[in-house]
Amino acid sequence: MQRLRSPHCPLALALLAFALAALPAGAGTWEVRPDAPEADFQAFSRRFSSDAYFYPRHGAAPLGLLGFEVYVDATYDQDFDDEPFVDTVLDDDPTGGFLSVARVGVRKGLPGDIDLGVSYGLALGGEIKIISAELQYAIIDGGLVSPALGVRLTGTRTLDPGAYELDQYGAEVLLSKGFTVLTPYIGGGVVRSKGTLDRGDFLPDFEDSHTRGVVYAGITLNLLLPKITVEVEKAEVLQGAVRVGFGF
């Protein structure tokens, strides 16, 4: 157990986060084509916005006034490359044939059982960068025998968009129960997404706006240094996600 308290753990996590953030900036291989057909663009936008949604990957209990978490996480959509729109919407295939959206972020506890979080994310191997924010309020804090219940609001937007721009807003309810080192949780809600394809100065933009339900379930292994979360998520498709973080 002594190794879990090693001062090198935060440094290792920071280096991992930096590596994930730097990879696409130096090795981006695909981007959205401005000449994509409208129907194919809409199919892409619905799939990508589903994968890029800012799921919680944490429980409902509040962090508390002194609490915080710093993390890195990534998603995995293994069948993304099988979709017909890949050939007409993207200028290259995703690396490995799957789509992964990686994020680095921080959450901070505030007074009144409120948590605030922000993150920076990008599609690995691609050019799409996103910034996300979350605001969570614990209706029930949870305790030794009682679960925690919270409501959560999210927002996501693309940064420095090229041809593709995404705006997304979500609202959820989540339930969790903390044990000694494990915290299982479940939740669900709705998300409103708007994808826009900029086709240049002389052609009208394509837009895809839709509202869908999201559900998820996960479990956090609370080692403090690190915390490890595995989550299964379902909106347009089923995907998995893993988060590694530290905090208290």
Secondary structure as GFF3:
##gff-version 3
##sequence-region A 1 248
A	DSSP	three_ten_helix	2	5	.	.	.	ID=ss1
A	DSSP	alpha_helix	8	27	.	.	.	ID=ss2
A	DSSP	alpha_helix	38	52	.	.	.	ID=ss3
A	DSSP	beta_strand	68	76	.	.	.	ID=ss4
A	DSSP	three_ten_helix	80	82	.	.	.	ID=ss5
A	DSSP	alpha_helix	85	89	.	.	.	ID=ss6
A	DSSP	three_ten_helix	95	97	.	.	.	ID=ss7
A	DSSP	beta_strand	101	110	.	.	.	ID=ss8
A	DSSP	beta_strand	114	123	.	.	.	ID=ss9
A	DSSP	beta_strand	129	140	.	.	.	ID=ss10
A	DSSP	beta_strand	148	159	.	.	.	ID=ss11
A	DSSP	beta_strand	164	176	.	.	.	ID=ss12
A	DSSP	beta_strand	182	197	.	.	.	ID=ss13
A	DSSP	beta_strand	206	222	.	.	.	ID=ss14
A	DSSP	beta_strand	227	234	.	.	.	ID=ss15
A	DSSP	beta_strand	238	247	.	.	.	ID=ss16
###
